[in-house]
Amino acid sequence: MIWSLVKIIIFVVAVAALALGAGWLLETEGGIQIVVAGKEYTLGPLQSVIALVALVIAVWIGLKLLGLLIATWHFLNGDDTALSRYFERRKYAKGYDALAEGMMALASGEARTALAKAEKADRYLDRPELTSLLTAQAAEMAGDRKKAEETYRKLVANDATRFVGVRGIMKQKLADGDTETALKLAEKAFAIKPKHEETQDILLKLQADKEDWKGARETLSAKLKHGSLPRDVHKRRDAVLALSEARKVLDQDETIEAREAAIEANRLSPDLIPAAVMAARGYIEKGQKRYATRILKKAWNAQPHPDLAAAFAEVEPDEDTAARLKRFAALTKSNADHPEARMLLSELNIAAEDFPAARRALGDLAESDPTTRSLTLMAAIERGEGATDAVVQGWLARALTAPRGPQWVCDNCHNIHSEWAPTCGNCGAFDTLTWKRPPNAELSLPGGTEMLPLLVGAPTKKSDDAVTVVDDENVIEVEDLGNPATQNT
């Protein structure tokens, strides 16, 4: 309210000042004489002021007209002027409107509309990193792979958009199954933008599929360096890659390099079962049995596994059953209640022909957690204690339809593998195989007695008292374990 009063006072003062000024000019004598073309014009003081103001306005209008003429001339010559900037702003406005409409159409699944809007935006805008990307995505949605690839190649030619172009073509090659070209493009994309997490993952997967374990380890190190992978996960996966590298070297009969790589893999991740087994066998070859035993015990403490027990048996391959039972006590006392430890101890007692001890070791596992292996062991115990064929065949019949128990299962697609591998053979996921029970607990697979020949020894011939149960896909035999001739310890 005070400000309004101040403005009113200022307005009144200004009007009063103008009135006083006009009155003073009217009362003032004299004036200005102007001679034009021989005619004389006399202007009074007030008229002189009005003429001066009119002259100033006329000069201002003249200058503006002159500027308009000059701007028009520059516009016609193609120079940058306010007029050209006006039309350019309108052009950009139309281009950005078309770009926005194209993005909305792309999000709505209207590929043809998005493609048309992208072409319109490209006519108005000089922003290929925006319009070309929209064109490529719209062309892919419309099924025009050729146009999409051409657009991506245009992006590759520009330094600012090279990564987007390479990545787009790489995804097309992946969709086409051309992994060789996709790998090269992934390496280029990684070189351009090494911090891009998706590119890191694609490159790592392609290198693992190609068994380029050295390159995969470098990519994995880059993921750790750029913060896209936790340190503990990196350590585990680096161990998986080191193990895979060792297996590859082993296939090439370079045993020294393979042994060193396996030991490195076990050092990186002591609980990785295949690494522990391979490292232990490497130490066994060098005669360093104590180191092999230490590795296997450490891995067994983390997770009991049949492969660990088999490697532990290889430490002293020529020992008798009593010595083996005593030596394995150091292993079985750890995780003694684990089903794997109980079945292993039962197998060892069967090999020593101590069937009551084998039954005690197995306990109620055949009833509480029936698997092909535990039921087969129960059949062997019954045979060793002199049970009738009907009893033994009853256990074997149950073994045929029982679940196999823990296996190598992919955490991603739940596919079951007969042995460990760095990548899933079904879905291609990296480091997803886990030793666990399959989701389908009723799955029955052959091979319930795979550990028994390793500990007891493969029979040279079948006993006359062997009991065999056969179905369409499985054959399970239990030898007369009471006959020493069938054992090779």
NUMARBA-13627 format. One record per residue (C-alpha): residue in one letter; x, y, z negated. Coordinates in steps of 0.25 Angstrom, whole numbers, plus 5000, padded with zeros to 4 digits. Each point is the difference from the previous one (the first is absolute). Layout:
<recs>
A, X, Y, Z
...
</recs>
This chain:
<recs>
M, 5000, 5000, 5000
I, 5011, 5010, 4997
W, 5007, 4996, 5013
S, 4987, 5004, 5007
L, 5000, 5013, 4993
V, 5014, 5003, 5004
K, 4997, 4997, 5015
I, 4988, 5009, 5000
I, 5009, 5011, 4994
I, 5010, 4998, 5011
F, 4990, 5000, 5011
V, 4994, 5014, 4994
V, 5014, 5006, 4999
A, 5003, 4996, 5014
V, 4987, 5005, 5006
A, 5003, 5013, 4992
A, 5014, 5001, 5005
L, 4995, 4998, 5015
A, 4990, 5011, 4998
L, 5009, 5010, 4994
G, 5010, 4997, 5011
A, 4990, 5002, 5011
G, 4995, 5013, 4993
W, 5014, 5005, 5000
L, 5002, 4997, 5014
L, 4987, 5007, 5004
E, 5005, 5013, 4992
T, 5014, 5000, 5006
E, 5002, 5010, 5011
G, 5009, 4996, 5012
G, 5000, 4987, 5008
I, 5007, 4993, 5012
Q, 5000, 5004, 5014
I, 5002, 4990, 5011
V, 5002, 5003, 5015
V, 4996, 4989, 5010
A, 5000, 5003, 5015
G, 5000, 5015, 4998
K, 4988, 4999, 4990
E, 5002, 5004, 4986
Y, 4993, 4993, 4988
T, 5000, 5006, 4986
L, 4997, 4990, 4989
G, 4997, 5004, 4986
P, 5007, 4994, 4988
L, 4989, 4989, 4998
Q, 4999, 4997, 5015
S, 5015, 4999, 5000
V, 5000, 4989, 4989
I, 4989, 4993, 5008
A, 5008, 5001, 5013
L, 5012, 4994, 4993
V, 4993, 4988, 4994
A, 4993, 4998, 5014
L, 5014, 5000, 5007
V, 5006, 4990, 4990
I, 4988, 4991, 5003
A, 5002, 5001, 5015
V, 5015, 4997, 4999
W, 4997, 4988, 4991
I, 4990, 4995, 5010
G, 5009, 5003, 5012
L, 5011, 4992, 4993
K, 4991, 4988, 4997
L, 4996, 5000, 5015
L, 5014, 5000, 5004
G, 5003, 4989, 4991
L, 4989, 4992, 5006
L, 5005, 5002, 5014
I, 5014, 4996, 4996
A, 4994, 4987, 4993
T, 4992, 4997, 5012
W, 5012, 5001, 5008
H, 5008, 4991, 4991
F, 4989, 4990, 4999
L, 4999, 4999, 5015
N, 5015, 4998, 5000
G, 4999, 4988, 4990
D, 5007, 5008, 4989
D, 4996, 4998, 4985
T, 4989, 5011, 4997
A, 4989, 5002, 4990
L, 4991, 4996, 5011
S, 5007, 4987, 5003
R, 5001, 4997, 4985
Y, 4985, 5001, 4999
F, 4997, 4990, 5011
E, 5011, 4991, 4994
R, 4993, 5000, 4987
R, 4987, 4996, 5006
K, 5007, 4989, 5008
Y, 5007, 4995, 4987
A, 4986, 5001, 4993
K, 4994, 4991, 5011
G, 5011, 4991, 4999
Y, 5000, 4998, 4985
D, 4985, 4998, 5001
A, 5001, 4989, 5010
L, 5011, 4994, 4991
A, 4991, 5000, 4988
E, 4989, 4994, 5008
G, 5009, 4989, 5006
M, 5005, 4996, 4986
M, 4985, 4999, 4995
A, 4997, 4992, 5012
L, 5012, 4991, 4997
A, 4996, 4998, 4986
S, 4986, 4997, 5004
G, 5004, 4989, 5010
E, 4996, 5008, 5013
A, 5013, 4997, 5008
R, 4996, 5006, 5013
T, 4995, 5013, 4994
A, 5013, 5001, 4992
L, 5008, 4998, 5013
A, 4992, 5011, 5007
K, 5002, 5009, 4988
A, 5015, 4997, 5000
E, 5002, 5003, 5014
K, 4992, 5013, 4998
A, 5009, 5004, 4988
D, 5012, 4997, 5008
R, 4996, 5010, 5011
Y, 4998, 5011, 4990
L, 5012, 4997, 4990
D, 5014, 4998, 5001
R, 5001, 4990, 4989
P, 5004, 4987, 5006
E, 5003, 4994, 4986
L, 4985, 5002, 4997
T, 4993, 4998, 5013
S, 5008, 4988, 5005
L, 4999, 4993, 4987
L, 4984, 5002, 5001
T, 5001, 4995, 5014
A, 5008, 4988, 4997
Q, 4991, 4996, 4988
A, 4987, 5002, 5008
A, 5006, 4992, 5012
E, 5003, 4989, 4991
M, 4986, 5000, 4994
A, 4994, 5000, 5014
G, 5009, 4988, 5004
D, 5008, 5008, 5010
R, 5014, 4995, 4996
K, 5007, 5005, 5012
K, 4996, 5015, 4997
A, 5004, 4998, 4986
E, 5013, 4995, 5003
E, 5003, 5011, 5010
T, 4996, 5010, 4989
Y, 5009, 4994, 4990
R, 5011, 5001, 5010
K, 4998, 5015, 5002
L, 5001, 5001, 4985
V, 5013, 4992, 5000
A, 5006, 5011, 5010
N, 4998, 5011, 4989
D, 5010, 5000, 4989
A, 4989, 5005, 4990
T, 4991, 4989, 5004
R, 5009, 4989, 5003
F, 4998, 4992, 4987
V, 4984, 5000, 5003
G, 5003, 4995, 5014
V, 5009, 4989, 4996
R, 4991, 4995, 4989
G, 4988, 5000, 5009
I, 5007, 4992, 5011
M, 5005, 4991, 4989
K, 4986, 4997, 4995
Q, 4996, 4997, 5014
K, 5011, 4990, 5002
L, 4997, 4993, 4986
A, 4985, 4999, 5005
D, 5005, 4993, 5013
G, 5009, 4991, 4992
D, 5013, 5005, 5006
T, 5008, 5000, 4988
E, 5013, 5001, 5007
T, 4997, 5014, 5005
A, 4992, 5004, 4987
L, 5013, 4997, 4992
K, 5008, 5009, 5009
L, 4990, 5011, 4999
A, 4999, 4998, 4985
E, 5015, 5002, 4998
K, 4999, 5013, 5008
A, 4988, 5005, 4992
F, 5008, 4996, 4987
A, 5012, 5008, 5005
I, 4991, 5012, 5003
K, 4993, 5000, 4987
P, 5006, 4990, 4990
K, 4991, 5004, 4988
H, 4987, 4996, 5008
E, 4995, 4988, 4991
E, 4991, 4994, 5011
T, 5012, 4999, 5010
Q, 5009, 4994, 4989
D, 4990, 4989, 4997
I, 4998, 4997, 5015
L, 5015, 5000, 5003
L, 5002, 4991, 4988
K, 4989, 4990, 5004
L, 5006, 5000, 5015
Q, 5014, 4997, 4995
A, 4995, 4989, 4991
D, 4992, 4994, 5011
K, 5013, 5000, 5009
E, 5008, 4995, 4988
D, 5009, 5012, 5000
W, 5003, 4999, 4985
K, 5011, 5010, 5000
G, 4992, 5011, 5007
A, 4988, 4997, 4991
R, 5009, 5002, 4988
E, 5005, 5013, 5005
T, 4985, 5004, 5002
L, 4997, 4996, 4986
S, 5011, 5008, 4995
A, 4994, 5012, 5007
K, 4987, 4998, 4994
L, 5006, 5000, 4986
K, 5009, 5012, 5004
H, 4988, 5008, 5004
G, 4991, 4996, 4988
S, 4990, 4992, 5008
L, 5003, 4987, 4992
P, 5002, 4998, 4985
R, 5014, 4995, 4996
D, 4995, 4987, 4994
V, 4992, 4997, 5012
H, 5012, 5003, 5009
K, 5009, 4991, 4992
R, 4991, 4988, 5001
R, 4998, 5002, 5015
D, 5014, 5003, 5003
A, 5003, 4986, 4993
V, 4989, 4994, 5010
L, 5008, 5006, 5012
A, 5013, 4996, 4994
L, 4995, 4985, 4999
S, 4994, 5001, 5014
E, 5013, 5004, 5005
A, 5007, 4989, 4992
R, 4990, 4990, 5007
K, 5003, 5005, 5013
V, 5015, 4999, 4998
L, 4998, 4986, 4995
D, 4993, 4996, 5013
Q, 5013, 5004, 5007
D, 5008, 4991, 4991
E, 5008, 5011, 4994
T, 4999, 4994, 4986
I, 5010, 5010, 4993
E, 4992, 5012, 5005
A, 4987, 4994, 4997
R, 5005, 4996, 4986
E, 5004, 5014, 4997
A, 4987, 5006, 5005
A, 4992, 4990, 4992
I, 5008, 5004, 4987
E, 4997, 5015, 5003
A, 4985, 4997, 5002
N, 5000, 4993, 4987
R, 5007, 5011, 4993
L, 4990, 5010, 5005
S, 4988, 4992, 4996
P, 5003, 4989, 4991
D, 4986, 4995, 4999
L, 4999, 4998, 5015
I, 4999, 4985, 5001
P, 5005, 4998, 5014
A, 5012, 5009, 4997
A, 5003, 4992, 4987
V, 5000, 4987, 5007
M, 5009, 5004, 5012
A, 5010, 5007, 4990
A, 5000, 4988, 4991
R, 5003, 4991, 5012
G, 5011, 5010, 5004
Y, 5006, 4998, 4987
I, 4999, 4985, 5000
E, 5007, 5000, 5014
K, 5012, 5008, 4993
G, 5000, 4990, 4988
Q, 4995, 5011, 4991
K, 4989, 4992, 4993
R, 4999, 5009, 4988
Y, 4997, 5012, 5008
A, 4989, 4992, 5007
T, 4994, 4995, 4987
R, 4999, 5014, 4995
I, 4993, 5005, 5012
L, 4990, 4989, 5000
K, 4997, 5001, 4985
K, 4998, 5015, 5002
A, 4990, 4998, 5011
W, 4993, 4989, 4993
N, 4998, 5009, 4988
A, 4993, 5010, 5009
Q, 4992, 4990, 5007
P, 5001, 4984, 5001
H, 5000, 4995, 5014
P, 5003, 4986, 5006
D, 5011, 5006, 5009
L, 5007, 5005, 4988
A, 4999, 4986, 4994
A, 5005, 4993, 5013
A, 5012, 5010, 5000
F, 5003, 4997, 4986
A, 5000, 4985, 5003
E, 5011, 5003, 5011
V, 5009, 5005, 4990
E, 5003, 4986, 4995
P, 4995, 4991, 5012
D, 5007, 4987, 4995
E, 4996, 5000, 4985
D, 4991, 4989, 4995
T, 4986, 5002, 4995
A, 5003, 5001, 4986
A, 5011, 5010, 5002
R, 4990, 5008, 5009
L, 4989, 5000, 4990
K, 5010, 5005, 4989
R, 5005, 5011, 5010
F, 4986, 5004, 5004
A, 4996, 5002, 4985
A, 5008, 5014, 5001
L, 4990, 5004, 5011
T, 4987, 4994, 4996
K, 5001, 5005, 4986
S, 4997, 5014, 5006
N, 4986, 5002, 5003
A, 4997, 4986, 4995
D, 4985, 5002, 5001
H, 5000, 5004, 5014
P, 4994, 4989, 5009
E, 5012, 5000, 5009
A, 5009, 4997, 4988
R, 4991, 4989, 4995
M, 4999, 4993, 5014
L, 5015, 5001, 5001
L, 5003, 4994, 4987
S, 4989, 4989, 5003
E, 5008, 4997, 5013
L, 5013, 4999, 4993
N, 4994, 4990, 4990
I, 4994, 4992, 5012
A, 5014, 5000, 5006
A, 5005, 4994, 4987
E, 4989, 4990, 4999
D, 4995, 5006, 4987
F, 4985, 5000, 5004
P, 4995, 5003, 4986
A, 5009, 5013, 4999
A, 4995, 5003, 5014
R, 4986, 5000, 4996
R, 5003, 5008, 4987
A, 5007, 5011, 5009
L, 4989, 5000, 5010
G, 4989, 5001, 4988
D, 4986, 5003, 5005
L, 5005, 5008, 5012
A, 4993, 4990, 5010
E, 4987, 5003, 4993
S, 5001, 5015, 4997
D, 5008, 5004, 5012
P, 4998, 4989, 5011
T, 5009, 5002, 5012
T, 5005, 4990, 5010
R, 5014, 5000, 4993
S, 4995, 4998, 4986
L, 4990, 4989, 5004
T, 5010, 4993, 5009
L, 5010, 5000, 4987
M, 4988, 4994, 4992
A, 4999, 4989, 5010
A, 5015, 4997, 5000
I, 4999, 5000, 4984
E, 4988, 4990, 5001
R, 5008, 4991, 5010
G, 5012, 5000, 4991
E, 4992, 4996, 4988
G, 4994, 4988, 5007
A, 4986, 5006, 5003
T, 4991, 4993, 5010
D, 5000, 5004, 5015
A, 4986, 5005, 4998
V, 5005, 5010, 4989
V, 5012, 5005, 5009
Q, 4991, 5001, 5012
G, 4990, 5008, 4992
W, 5011, 5010, 4997
L, 5004, 5001, 5014
A, 4986, 5001, 5005
R, 4999, 5013, 4991
A, 5013, 5005, 5005
L, 4996, 5000, 5014
T, 4989, 5010, 4998
A, 5006, 5008, 4989
P, 5006, 5014, 5002
R, 5015, 5000, 5003
G, 5003, 5011, 4989
P, 5009, 5012, 5002
Q, 5005, 5003, 5014
W, 5006, 5011, 5007
V, 4988, 5009, 5003
C, 5000, 5014, 5007
D, 4994, 5010, 4991
N, 4995, 5008, 5012
C, 4993, 4990, 5008
H, 5000, 4987, 4990
N, 5006, 4992, 5011
I, 5008, 4987, 4994
H, 5014, 4998, 5005
S, 5008, 4987, 4998
E, 5012, 5007, 4996
W, 5004, 5014, 4997
A, 5003, 5011, 5010
P, 5003, 5015, 5000
T, 4987, 5003, 5008
C, 4987, 4993, 5001
G, 4998, 4992, 5013
N, 4986, 5003, 5001
C, 4998, 5015, 4997
G, 5015, 5005, 5001
A, 5000, 5006, 4986
F, 5014, 5002, 4994
D, 5003, 4994, 4986
T, 4986, 4995, 4997
L, 5003, 4985, 4998
T, 4997, 4996, 4985
W, 5001, 4987, 4994
K, 4986, 4998, 4994
R, 4987, 4992, 5002
P, 4992, 5003, 5013
P, 4987, 5007, 4999
N, 4994, 4988, 5005
A, 5003, 4990, 4988
E, 4994, 4988, 5007
L, 5010, 5001, 5012
S, 5006, 4986, 5001
L, 5014, 4998, 5006
P, 5009, 4989, 5001
G, 5013, 4999, 4993
G, 4997, 4998, 4985
T, 5013, 4992, 4997
E, 5010, 5009, 5007
M, 5008, 5002, 4987
L, 5001, 4985, 4997
P, 5009, 4995, 5011
L, 5010, 5011, 4996
L, 5000, 4996, 4985
V, 4998, 4985, 5002
G, 5006, 4997, 5013
A, 4993, 4996, 5013
P, 4997, 4985, 5001
T, 5007, 4992, 5009
K, 4988, 4991, 5003
K, 4986, 4998, 4995
S, 4997, 4991, 4989
D, 4990, 4989, 5001
D, 4993, 5006, 4989
A, 4998, 5014, 5006
V, 4986, 5005, 5000
T, 4996, 5008, 5012
V, 4988, 5009, 5002
V, 4997, 5005, 5014
D, 4990, 5010, 5005
D, 4999, 5007, 5014
E, 5012, 5010, 4997
N, 5007, 4996, 4988
V, 5008, 4988, 4995
I, 5005, 4999, 4986
E, 5008, 4988, 4995
V, 5005, 4997, 4985
E, 5011, 4990, 5000
D, 5002, 4990, 4989
L, 5008, 5009, 4991
G, 5003, 4989, 4990
N, 5008, 4993, 5011
P, 5015, 5006, 4999
A, 5002, 4996, 5014
T, 4991, 5011, 5005
Q, 5008, 5011, 4993
N, 5012, 5006, 5005
T, 5006, 5008, 4988
</recs>
